[in-house]
Amino acid sequence: MMRATETLYSEHRLIEQVLAALETGAWLLAQDPAFNPQFFITATDFIAGFADGCHHAKEENILFQAMIDVGMSQKGNPVAAMLHEHELERAYTRGLRAAAERLIAGNQAARAEVVQYARRYTALLRNHIGMEDQIVFPIAAELFPPEQQEVVWKRFERAENET
């Protein structure tokens, strides 16, 4: 396994902790109208800042691009599927935040939407993480010669320092 994907694996474990909290928050909100919907704003801040802004950016702009650069087709492969799912995750995150904001503003009908978006997002991302961990990252490790692994690692470090 290459060092760059080890970083992404570790980040997945952190993201999974937030997914567990988001699942619990959705359950609590569905059961208890007094549950503070601000929790979902905080969760979407984490998702936008870390899960998407840092983690997905490294995957999309560095790892996936490097996989294509060494010969993986841009269509009909796991990378194309992962990129599509990143877009769905962004849409769910926007929907979750908008519904949480409406709920905070007093629109009680938004409660069901918050729960629904949180559940959709967590289900999608749990499956997505499994696909990356079990399929995409092992493919990357096989595709990259050692010198390419080092290049990807250095790009990750640079991206982390910039964000």
C-alpha positions in Angstrom: 0.0 0.0 0.0 1.2 3.5 -0.8 1.6 6.3 1.8 -0.9 8.5 0.0 -3.7 6.0 0.2 -2.8 5.3 3.9 -3.6 9.0 4.5 -6.9 8.6 2.8 -7.7 5.4 4.7 -7.0 7.3 8.0 -9.2 10.2 6.9 -12.0 7.7 6.1 -11.9 6.5 9.7 -12.3 10.1 11.0 -15.1 10.7 8.5 -16.8 7.5 9.7 -16.9 8.8 13.2 -18.7 11.9 12.0 -21.1 9.7 10.0 -21.9 7.8 13.2 -22.7 11.1 15.0 -24.8 12.2 12.0 -26.8 9.0 12.0 -27.3 9.4 15.8 -28.3 13.0 15.3 -30.9 12.0 12.6 -32.3 9.4 14.9 -32.5 11.8 17.8 -34.1 14.5 15.7 -36.7 12.0 14.4 -37.6 11.0 18.0 -37.2 14.3 19.8 -38.5 17.7 18.4 -36.3 19.4 21.0 -33.0 18.1 19.5 -31.0 21.1 18.5 -30.8 21.3 14.6 -27.7 23.4 14.9 -25.9 20.1 15.2 -26.6 19.5 11.4 -25.1 22.9 10.5 -21.9 22.0 12.4 -21.9 18.6 10.6 -22.2 20.2 7.2 -19.4 22.6 8.1 -17.2 19.6 8.8 -18.3 17.9 5.6 -17.7 21.0 3.4 -14.4 21.8 5.1 -12.8 18.5 5.7 -14.6 15.6 4.0 -15.2 17.5 0.7 -12.8 20.5 0.9 -9.7 18.5 1.9 -10.3 14.8 1.5 -12.3 14.7 -1.7 -10.1 17.4 -3.2 -7.0 15.2 -2.7 -8.8 12.3 -4.2 -10.2 14.2 -7.2 -7.3 16.6 -8.0 -4.4 14.3 -7.1 -5.1 10.6 -6.7 -7.8 10.1 -9.4 -5.9 12.3 -11.8 -2.7 10.4 -11.2 -4.6 7.1 -11.9 -5.8 8.5 -15.2 -2.3 9.9 -16.0 -0.8 6.4 -15.7 -3.4 4.9 -18.1 -6.7 4.3 -16.4 -9.6 5.2 -18.7 -11.6 8.2 -17.7 -15.0 6.5 -18.3 -16.6 3.3 -17.1 -14.2 2.7 -14.2 -14.4 3.0 -10.4 -12.9 6.5 -10.5 -15.8 7.8 -12.7 -18.2 6.2 -10.2 -16.5 7.9 -7.3 -16.5 11.3 -9.0 -20.3 10.9 -9.6 -20.8 10.0 -6.0 -18.8 13.0 -4.8 -21.3 15.2 -6.7 -24.3 13.4 -5.1 -22.7 13.8 -1.7 -22.3 17.6 -2.3 -26.0 17.8 -3.3 -27.1 15.9 -0.2 -24.9 18.2 2.0 -26.4 21.3 0.4 -29.9 19.8 0.9 -29.1 18.9 4.6 -27.8 22.4 5.3 -30.8 24.1 3.7 -33.3 21.9 5.5 -31.5 22.5 8.8 -31.5 26.2 8.3 -35.3 26.1 7.6 -35.8 24.1 10.7 -33.8 26.5 12.8 -35.9 29.3 11.4 -39.0 27.6 12.7 -40.2 25.5 9.7 -41.1 22.3 11.5 -41.9 20.6 8.2 -38.2 20.7 7.5 -37.5 18.2 10.3 -38.3 15.2 8.1 -36.1 16.6 5.3 -33.2 17.0 7.7 -33.6 13.4 8.8 -33.9 12.2 5.2 -30.9 14.1 3.9 -28.7 13.0 6.8 -29.7 9.3 6.3 -29.2 9.5 2.5 -25.8 11.2 3.0 -24.5 8.7 5.6 -25.7 5.7 3.6 -24.1 6.9 0.4 -20.8 7.9 2.0 -20.5 4.6 4.0 -20.9 2.7 0.7 -18.6 5.1 -1.1 -15.8 4.7 1.6 -16.1 0.9 1.3 -15.7 1.1 -2.5 -12.6 3.3 -2.2 -11.0 1.3 0.6 -11.6 -2.1 -1.0 -11.4 -1.3 -4.8 -10.1 2.1 -5.8 -7.1 2.4 -3.4 -5.8 -1.1 -4.0 -6.0 -0.4 -7.8 -4.0 2.8 -7.2 -1.4 0.9 -5.3 -1.1 -1.5 -8.1 -1.0 1.1 -10.9 1.6 3.4 -9.4 5.3 2.5 -9.6 7.3 3.6 -6.4 8.4 6.9 -7.9 4.8 7.8 -8.8 3.7 6.9 -5.3 6.2 9.4 -4.0 4.9 12.1 -6.3 1.3 11.5 -5.2 2.4 11.6 -1.6 4.2 14.9 -2.0 1.2 16.4 -3.8 -0.9 15.3 -0.9 1.4 17.0 1.6 1.4 20.2 -0.4 -2.4 20.1 -0.7 -2.8 19.6 3.1 -0.4 22.5 3.8 -2.4 24.7 1.5 -5.8 23.9 3.1 
